[in-house]
Amino acid sequence: MCSHAKTPELSELKDAVVHPLDPVTAKEMQSMKQIVGEAGYAGPNFRYSYVMLREPDHKTLGVWEAGDDVPREIGLLVLDKSNNVAREMVVDIPAHKVIHNREMNPATDGWGPILDEDYVAAETITKADPGYVAALAKRGITDLSIVRGVPLSAGVFGYEEEVGRRMIRVLSFLATENTHSMFAHPIDGVVAHVDLTSERVVRLVDTGYDHVPMESGDYLDPKLSGPMRTDMKPLRITQPGGASFTVKNHVLNWQNWEVRIGFNGREGLTLHDISFADRGTKRPILNRAAVSEMVVPYGEPQPTHEWQNYFDAGEYQFGLPRRHGRERLR
């Protein structure tokens, strides 16, 4: 179910949508926020995540032609922090209405990705817990200003006290004045299991292991790495004659290849309608390509690490903003 809007002229507005697979624009994002707010899901307690284009099915895409109306639906997860309820929603942008609204079951659906604010909250909650403070004191650590709590995704492991709770687990490290890397100084015998909704530590694991390595974590120390190399010649990537590819309306053409480029917060880069011009015949190669997930199972059986098992795309999301100047070789 979806409504349609006439394809705008590119000159009409900066973020015009001319194809059903075009990435979500800033204007569409603003419309989505307004529609969701009008449905009663806006305010200081609400958080939005997984705000992504709901791509039309293959049948719709197969018959769509340039100049046709453009179907545009945006899916998102909405978390109400006041009552710990998460919802899956779909907004029809041209129709200006919510067309799908389902309360999620954390046991089967999970909670969605970790929010930036969760990292700060989890560290604050952990440092305020008397049991955690006492565990550090047993290790001779009483200055919490040099302790860094590192919250990580919790996973689901069948703990009864965690059912229905939005959990995160916190490892700890020392970051002294002369520390080059706090990760060289793990407080490895303690981990806090934090409920972000009730804002408290529901379980503190203390194995009794109290050794905190204090060796320098400076891997650039010349004593370890030796002097800087001087045998490497400069690498410069230039195109003095101009680019050998073109990009127009999110379509990349290079040599005989044609690829429609998309992007979203969870997967990052997406590729669509990949084809190759074989002696004048356009041959379809692939409808869609993207990284669906990258799982990193640590496989560490110790009680403080047995839960570490990251879903990097689903929980941390691949589509993070780049840092200007760090995205390519100069």
C-alpha positions in Angstrom: 0.0 0.0 0.0 1.5 3.3 -1.0 0.6 6.7 -2.5 2.4 8.5 -5.2 3.7 11.9 -6.0 4.5 13.4 -9.4 8.2 13.5 -10.2 9.4 17.0 -9.5 11.7 18.9 -11.9 15.3 19.0 -10.7 15.2 22.8 -10.8 12.2 22.9 -8.4 14.1 22.0 -5.2 17.6 20.9 -4.2 16.6 17.5 -2.9 14.2 16.4 -5.7 13.3 12.7 -5.9 13.3 11.3 -9.4 13.5 7.6 -8.8 11.9 5.2 -6.3 15.3 4.1 -5.1 16.7 7.6 -4.5 18.1 8.0 -1.0 15.8 9.7 1.6 16.2 13.5 1.3 16.3 16.1 4.0 12.9 17.4 3.0 11.4 13.9 3.3 13.1 13.4 6.7 11.4 16.6 7.9 8.0 15.4 6.5 8.4 12.0 8.2 9.1 13.7 11.5 6.0 15.9 11.1 3.8 12.9 10.2 5.0 10.8 13.1 4.5 13.7 15.5 1.0 14.3 14.3 0.3 10.6 15.0 1.3 11.2 18.7 4.9 10.0 18.6 7.0 13.1 19.2 8.4 14.8 22.2 11.4 14.6 24.6 10.8 10.9 25.4 10.8 9.7 21.8 13.8 8.4 19.9 13.9 7.5 16.2 16.2 5.0 14.6 16.5 2.9 11.5 15.0 5.8 9.5 15.3 4.1 6.1 13.6 4.1 2.7 11.1 1.3 2.2 12.1 0.1 -1.2 9.3 -0.9 -3.6 9.1 -4.5 -4.5 10.6 -5.9 -7.7 7.2 -5.9 -9.5 6.7 -2.2 -8.9 10.2 -1.3 -9.9 10.0 -3.4 -13.0 7.2 -1.5 -14.5 8.2 2.0 -13.2 9.4 4.4 -15.9 10.9 7.9 -15.7 8.2 10.4 -15.5 5.8 8.1 -13.5 4.7 9.0 -10.0 7.4 8.2 -7.4 6.3 5.9 -4.5 8.0 7.0 -1.3 7.7 5.2 2.0 10.0 5.6 5.0 10.3 3.0 7.7 11.6 3.7 11.2 11.7 2.4 14.8 10.3 4.6 17.5 11.3 4.2 21.1 9.3 5.8 23.9 11.8 6.0 26.8 9.1 6.9 29.3 7.4 3.5 29.1 10.0 1.3 27.4 7.8 0.7 24.3 9.4 0.4 20.9 7.3 0.6 17.7 7.9 -0.3 14.1 6.3 2.3 11.8 6.0 3.1 8.1 5.2 6.5 6.8 3.8 7.2 3.3 5.4 10.6 2.5 3.1 11.6 -0.5 -0.1 10.6 1.4 1.2 12.3 4.5 0.1 9.5 6.9 1.3 6.5 8.9 0.4 3.3 7.1 2.0 0.8 9.5 2.3 1.0 13.3 3.2 -2.1 15.4 4.3 -2.4 19.0 7.5 -4.5 19.0 8.0 -7.6 21.2 11.6 -7.2 22.6 11.8 -11.0 23.1 11.5 -11.6 19.3 12.1 -8.2 17.7 14.9 -6.8 19.9 15.2 -3.0 20.7 16.9 -1.6 17.6 20.3 0.0 17.5 22.2 1.5 20.4 21.7 5.3 20.7 24.5 7.8 21.1 23.1 9.0 24.4 23.1 5.4 25.7 26.9 5.4 25.9 26.9 8.4 28.2 24.0 7.2 30.3 25.4 3.7 30.8 28.8 5.0 32.1 27.0 7.5 34.4 24.7 4.8 35.8 27.6 2.4 36.3 29.8 4.9 38.2 26.9 5.7 40.5 26.4 2.0 41.5 27.8 1.3 45.1 28.7 -2.3 44.2 30.7 -1.1 41.2 32.5 1.5 43.3 33.3 -1.1 45.9 34.7 -3.5 43.3 37.0 -0.9 42.0 38.1 0.1 45.5 39.1 -3.6 46.1 41.5 -3.1 43.2 42.9 0.1 44.7 41.0 2.3 42.3 39.2 5.2 44.0 39.5 8.0 41.6 36.5 7.5 39.2 37.6 10.4 37.0 40.3 8.2 35.5 37.9 5.3 34.9 36.3 5.0 31.5 33.2 2.9 31.2 32.8 1.4 27.7 29.2 0.3 27.0 28.6 -2.4 24.4 25.5 -4.1 23.0 24.1 -6.7 25.4 22.6 -9.4 23.3 20.0 -11.8 24.7 21.2 -14.7 26.8 18.1 -15.8 28.7 18.7 -14.0 32.0 15.3 -13.8 33.7 15.9 -10.3 35.2 16.6 -8.9 31.8 13.3 -9.9 30.1 11.6 -6.8 28.8 14.5 -4.5 29.7 16.7 -2.5 27.4 20.1 -3.7 28.4 23.7 -2.6 27.8 26.9 -4.0 29.3 29.8 -1.9 30.5 33.5 -2.8 30.5 36.0 -0.6 32.3 39.4 0.8 31.6 41.9 3.2 33.2 42.8 6.4 31.5 45.5 8.0 33.5 47.1 11.4 32.6 50.0 9.6 30.8 47.8 7.0 29.1 48.3 6.7 25.4 45.5 4.1 25.0 43.1 3.3 27.8 42.5 -0.1 26.2 46.0 -1.1 27.3 44.7 -0.8 30.9 41.5 -3.0 31.2 39.9 -3.5 34.6 39.2 -7.0 33.4 37.5 -8.6 36.3 34.5 -6.4 36.5 31.5 -5.8 34.2 28.2 -4.0 34.9 25.0 -5.1 33.2 22.9 -2.0 33.0 19.1 -1.5 32.5 18.8 1.8 30.6 15.1 2.2 31.4 15.3 1.9 35.2 18.8 3.5 35.0 20.4 1.0 37.4 22.9 -1.9 37.4 20.8 -5.1 37.6 23.9 -7.4 37.7 27.5 -6.8 38.6 29.9 -9.5 37.6 33.1 -9.5 39.7 35.4 -12.5 39.1 38.0 -11.4 41.7 40.7 -11.0 39.0 42.4 -7.7 40.1 45.4 -7.3 37.8 45.2 -4.0 35.8 48.1 -3.8 33.3 49.9 -0.5 33.6 52.4 -0.9 30.7 52.3 1.9 28.1 49.8 1.4 25.3 51.7 3.7 23.0 52.2 1.5 19.9 54.0 4.4 18.2 56.7 4.5 20.7 60.0 4.5 18.7 61.4 2.1 21.3 58.8 -0.5 20.0 58.3 0.5 16.4 61.7 1.9 15.5 62.3 5.0 13.5 59.9 6.2 10.8 60.4 4.5 7.4 62.0 6.6 4.7 61.9 4.0 1.8 58.3 4.7 0.8 57.7 6.9 -2.2 54.7 9.3 -2.3 51.4 8.0 -3.6 49.2 10.4 -5.5 45.9 9.4 -7.2 45.0 12.0 -9.9 42.9 12.2 -13.0 44.6 14.9 -15.1 42.4 14.2 -18.1 39.2 14.1 -16.1 37.1 11.3 -14.7 36.4 8.1 -16.7 33.0 7.8 -15.0 29.8 9.8 -14.7 27.3 10.1 -11.9 23.9 11.6 -12.6 20.8 11.3 -10.5 22.5 8.6 -8.3 23.4 6.5 -11.4 27.1 5.6 -11.9 28.3 4.8 -15.4 31.9 3.5 -15.8 33.2 1.7 -18.8 30.3 -0.7 -19.7 28.9 -0.8 -16.2 25.8 0.9 -14.9 25.0 1.0 -11.1 22.3 2.9 -9.2 23.8 4.1 -5.9 21.8 4.2 -2.7 22.6 4.8 1.0 20.9 4.2 4.4 21.9 4.4 8.0 22.0 0.7 8.7 23.7 -0.8 5.7 25.6 2.3 4.5 26.2 1.9 0.7 23.6 0.0 -1.4 23.9 -0.9 -5.1 20.9 -1.4 -7.3 20.2 -2.4 -10.9 23.7 -3.4 -11.7 24.1 -4.1 -15.4 26.8 -4.5 -18.1 26.6 -3.4 -21.7 27.8 -6.5 -23.6 28.4 -5.5 -27.2 25.4 -3.2 -27.3 23.1 -5.4 -25.2 22.3 -4.3 -21.7 22.6 -7.4 -19.5 21.2 -7.2 -15.9 23.7 -8.6 -13.4 22.2 -8.0 -9.9 19.1 -6.3 -8.5 20.5 -5.3 -5.2 23.8 -5.6 -3.3 24.6 -4.5 0.3 26.2 -5.7 3.5 23.4 -7.2 5.4 25.4 -7.8 8.5 28.9 -8.2 10.0 28.9 -10.4 13.1 32.0 -10.4 15.3 31.8 -13.2 17.9 34.7 -12.9 20.4 34.4 -16.4 21.6 35.8 -15.6 25.0 34.3 -17.9 27.7 35.2 -15.7 30.7 32.1 -14.4 32.6 33.1 -10.8 31.9 33.3 -11.4 28.1 31.2 -14.4 27.2 28.4 -12.1 25.9 30.5 -10.1 23.5 29.1 -10.8 20.0 28.7 -7.6 17.9 26.2 -7.1 15.1 28.1 -4.2 13.6 25.5 -3.2 11.0 22.3 -3.9 13.0 23.4 -2.5 16.3 26.1 0.0 15.5 25.0 0.8 11.9 27.3 1.2 8.9 25.9 4.5 7.6 27.7 6.8 9.9 28.7 10.3 8.7 32.2 10.4 7.4 34.9 12.7 8.7 35.8 15.2 6.0 39.3 14.6 4.6 39.4 11.0 5.9 37.4 9.4 3.2 40.0 9.0 0.5 43.7 9.2 -0.4 45.0 12.6 -1.3 
